[in-house]
């Protein structure tokens, strides 16, 4: 009971774990370890698929365990923001060796070197490294705000921020009939648990839409209706004007490509090359064309050294890339990505989203399921917030980040750089900044130093 309450699942104690969302299942696994009250607790990416509230809950529990019960906590993680806030000590591994070892402030002081190695650093640290002029390094929001407010005082010559990177050049969504139409969609699982309640949504061709919300809000359930993995209990879903209730998954797969949250639910072939080729063969492509697409996917995702290996023996991040490569090689018109960057380092994250961004700019529709609000801010042009099986909000990410009531209800949080920019608007920073790129561009326009 204590462990379930600690991870926020006390009310679900009698539900089948198989009916929980991916993030909720992860919390169950963590609770199972916590319940044994070990002296040493080792966790491998324990919060990769959790919503922000879930991440905070888990880290707070771990902190209490470390302090009150003297449990040694070791976490392998890409959750850099929380590692910087909670950890006593950070060990950076690079090429199989310990490259940095010390308290967070000391480790992140070498931000440039860490980023060169392909590692992430806290957003405030990265922002400090990006800004021009005599701005001292900072790691926390308070220090960043006070430092930049002093530098901005008296300046009013900062340009409007450029458009998000994903939107330039961005294909305009088609003005024709929507590519996806969801009408009064309701869905309940066999145990009676209602997952969707009267969802209405339309998606135009060429959009980059982010589905966000807390674990269990219905995001993945909604997405699985788009490729026929689930059929409506009530209402209907139309893809290119076709009712998904009347189509097989194999038929929809030619239009809708789905990359699962857990790549192990998707990959199965004996080699990486076979995995990428499988969907192409199902499409009936000639052997020569299949070989060309496999070679292109292997090169794009830097999988040449792994192409003859079984996907199952690869690391979690590499398996994610294999799953994405296999789906993108089939060139679906609609690409659905469920938490695609969980567990990836900075370089893997960037390569994956660069590939997705290029795919979007080529005219394809992208639907991203994410808890990472920085991912949403930097890439999506539209955000749909789900809560309790319903649509709570539908609009641009910049509008979402300005709606504190929506963020609070959905247990979401704007990225640190967005919160900092919002606080600095009274000092002269332009409105609408949602990324480090935009912040740095606005700063370079005239706020590089105090007058």
N, C-alpha and C positions, 0 to 999 in steps of 0.2 A: 504493500500500500504506500509506504514511504517513497519507494523508487518511482512508482507510477505518478504519484503527485509531484515528485521532483522534476519530471520531464513533461508535466502538463497533460498526462493521460489518465488521471484518476477517474474521470467520467466515462472512459472507454474500457474499463477493466473487464467487462463481460462481452465485449465485441470480439469477433474473430480477427486476428491480425491480418488475415488475407483480404479483409474488406477495408483495411486502412489505406491511406495514401502512402506514397513512397517515403515522405518525410516522417509520417507517423510511425511507420514500420521501423525506421531508423531509431526513433525515440524508444520503441519497445526493446530493441536490441541493447541500447544504452542502459535502460532500466534494468534489464536482466543482469548486466554486469554490476551496476550499482548495488543491487539487492544483496549481492554476496559480500559487500563491505570488504573489498580486498585491501591489502597494505600497499600494493603497487597496481595502478590502473593504467593500461596502455590503450590508447584510442587512435585509430587510423581514419582520418577525415570524418570525425563523428558527426559533424554538423553540415556536411556538404549539401544535403537536400532539405534542410530545415528552413522555415521562415524566420525572419529576424527575431521574433519573440521566442521561437524555439531555440535559436542559437544562444540568445541571452540566458534563457532558462538553464540550458545545459552547462554553459560556462559558469554561471553562478553556483550551480550545484557542485561542480568540480572545485571551484574556489573554496566552498564551504568544507568539502571533503578534505582538501589539502590543509586548511587552517584548523578545523575543529577536530578532525580525526587523524591528523598527521599521515594522510595517504599521499604517497608520491604519485603525481600525475604526469604522464608523458604523452604528448599529443603530436602525431604527424599531421600537419594541417597546412592548407593554403589560406586559412582564415586570418590574414595578416592583421587586419584592424583589431580583431579580438585578441589575437596573440600579443599584440603590442600593449593592450589594455590589461590583460589578466596575467600573463606569464611573468614569473620571476626571472626566467632565464630562457634565452633563445639560442639554439644550436643550428647553424646553417651548414647543410651538407652540399658539397659541390664536387662532382666527379669522384664520388666515393670517399671523400675526405672531409673532415671537419674544417670548414673554412672560416667560420666565425663562431664565437661562443662567449656570451655575456648577457647582461641585462638589456632589455629592448632598446633603451636610448643609445647605448654604446654600439649595438649591432646595426641599428638603422642609421647611425651617423655615416656609415659607408654606403649610402643609398645608391650612388652612381655605380659602384662596383656590383652591388646586388642586382640592380636592373640590367647591367651588362651581362650578368650570368643568366638572365631570364627569370629572375625572381620578382615577386611583388613586394612592394613596401606600402605602409599606410598612406592614404591619399594626401594627408597633410604634409608628409615627408616628400612625396612625389611632387606635390605642388610647389613646395619651397625650392626643390631642385630645378623646376621649370621656369620660375620667375626670374626675369632679368633685373639687374640693379642690386644695390646693397641691401638685400633682404636676408636677414639671418635665418639659419635653418630652424625649423620648429617641428614638433611632433604632435602637439595637441591642439584642439580647436581653440581653446582659450588663448594660447600663445599666438596662434595664427591670426586670430581676430584682432588682438591688441596691436600686433606688429603691422598688419596691413592697414588697419584703420588709421594709424599714425601716418603711414606713407601716403594714404589717400587724402588726408586732410587738405582742403584747399584746392584739390585737383578736380576739374570737371571736363577734361578733354579725353575721356575714355570712349572708345568706339563701341557700337553695338556688337554683341558677340556674333561670330559667324554661325551658320547653320550647323547642326550636328554632322559629324563625319559621315554617318550612314546616309544622310540626305543629299550628298553632293558627289557626283550627279545622281539624282534619284529619279526613277521613272514615276511619272504622275500616275496615281491610281486610276484605273479605267473608269470613265464616266458611264460606261455601258452598264447593263444589268450586273449586279454584284456576283462575284465568283462563288461566294459562299453565302447562303441564306439559312439562318436558324430561326425557326418559328415556334414559340411557346414550348420549347423543349423541356421535357421532364424525364427524369430517369431515377429508378429505384433498384437497388441490388436485390438479389433473391432473399436476403435476410430481412428485407423491408426497409433498409436504411435509404432514405431519400438523398440523392447526391446532387440532383439538378431540379430546380423548381421554376418553370416558366421562363426560360432564357430566350430572349429575342436579340439577334445580332446579325449584322450584315458585314461582309468583308469584301472589299473591292480587289480586283486583280492588281497585283503590284504593290500591295501594302506590306509594311513591316509592323506587325501587331504583336504586342507583348501581353500575355495573360499572366496576371499577378494576383496575389492574395495569400492568406495563410494556408498552412497545411490542412487538407480536408475541405477546402472551400469549393472544390468541383472543377478545378482547372484541367487536370489530366482527364477526368471523366468527360468533360466537354470536348477536349481535343480528340479523344478516342471515338467520338461520334463522327468525326470528319473523314475517317478512313474506314468506317464500318466495323471496327473492332467491338463497338457497342451499338445497339439499336435503341431508338427512343421508346420509353414507356408511354409517352404521349408527345404530341407535336411532331415536327419533322425537320430534317436537315437536307438541304439541297446543295450539291456541289456541281457547278456548271449546269445547273438546271435539272440535275438528276437526283431523284430521291434515294438517299443512302439505304433506306429500308429494302429497296428492290435490287441492290447491287451487292455482289460478293466482295470480300476484302481484296481478292486478287484483281478484280476489275478496278476498284478505287485506287489500288496501289500504283496504277499507271499515271494517275493524276496527283495523288497525295502521298508524299514520302514522309515517314514518321521515324524519328530517331528517339528511342526510348530513354527515360531517365536512367535506367540501369542497363548498360550495354550487354550485360550477361543474359538479358531477356531476349536478345536480338541476334547475337553472333553465335555461330554453331559450326562453321566449316573447319576443315582440317588445316587450312593455311589462310593467311591474310589474303593472298591472291584469289583463292577460291571464294572467300567470303565476298569480295568486291565483285567477282564475276557472276555470282549466283543470280542476283536480280536481273542482270543483263541477259542471261540465258533464258530466264523465264519470259522476258520480253521478246524473245525470238531473234535477237541480234545475231548477225553473222559472226563467225569466229574471229575474223580480222578486225571488225569493228569493236567487238568485245575486248580483244587484246589491247586495242588503242585506248579505250576508255579506262581499262584497268591500269595501264601504264601511266595515263595522265593523273589518275587518282592517287596512285602510289607516289608519284613525283610531287603532287600538290601538298600532300600531307606528310611528306618526308618519311615514307614507310618502306623505302628500298631495302633497308637492312632487316626488316621484319617480314617481307613479303612471303617467305617460305616457312615462317614459323606459325604454329597454331595460335590463333588469337587468344585462347584461354591462358597462355603462359605470359602474356604481355601485362604491363602495369595498367592500373585503372585508367589513367589518362590516355594511354595508347589505345586501349580497347574502345574508348569513346571516339577517338579519331577514326578507327577502323569502321565502327558502326556508321559514322557520318559519311565516310568515304564511300561505303557500300550503297547508302541511300542516294547521295548526290550523284553518283555515277549513273543512276537510272534517269536522271534529269526530270524529276517530277515538276509539275507546274506549281504545286503548293508544297512547301517544306515546313514540317512541324518539328520543333526541337524542344525536348523536355529536359530542362536543367542541363544544357549541353556542356557547360564549363566546370561543373563540380569536380573538384580534385585536380584540375589542371593548373600548372604553374603559369607565370606571366607569359612566357613565350608560347606555350601551347594554347592558352586562352586567346592570344592575339592572332595566331595563325588560324585557329578555328573560326574566329569571328571575321577575319579578313576574307576567308573563303565564303562564309555565309553572306557577307556584305557584297562581294562581287556577284554572287548568285542572285541576290536581290536586285542589284543594279542592272542585271541582264534582263529584268522584267518579271521575275518570279515573285510569288507571294511567300512571305515568311511569317510563321506564327511561332513566337518564342514563349515558352513557359519558364518563368524565372522568379527566384527570390532575390537575386543579385540586382539591386536597384541601379548600381553603376552600369551594369550591362544594359538595362532598359534605357537609362538616360543617354548612353552613348550611341545606341543603335536603333531603337524603336522610334517610329513616328507616331504611334498610337498605343495607348495603354488601356486595357480593360481589366478592372479590378473585380474579382469574384469574392463573394462572401456568403457562406451558408447556401451555396447552390444557386445564387442569383447574381446578376450584374449590379455592382454597387456604383461603379464609375466607368465612364467611357470618354476618353479624350486624349490630348497630347500629354506626353510625360511632364513637360514643364507645368501644365495645368494641374496634373496630379500632385506634383511636389508642393504646389501652393495650397493644396487642400489638406490642412492638418487634421480636419475632422475625419476625412476619408482614410488618411494614413493611420490615424489612431484606431479607428474601428477595424481596419483590416490588418492591424498589427504589423504595419510596414514602416520603413524609415527612409527618408531621402538620403542620398549619398552625402558623406561629409562635405564634399566640395560644394554641393548645392546648398546645404545649410549655412556654410560659411558665406557664400555669395549672397544669400538672402539677408544675412545679418549686415553685410557691407553695402547693401543698396542705399541706405541713408547716407553713407559716406561718399557716394558717387559712383559705385560700381553699377553697370547697367543691369536691368532686369533680364530674366530669362536665361541665365547661365546655368547649364546642367552638366558640364564636363570640365575636366582639367584643361583640355585643348581650348575650349571657349574662354575659360578664366585666364589662361596664359596669353591668349590673343588680345583680350580686352586690356590686360595689364600692360602688355607691350605697346599698346596704342598711346600710353601717356602716363601710366602710373608706376613707372619703374623705380621712382625714387621720390622721397618727400621733397617738397619745394624748399 
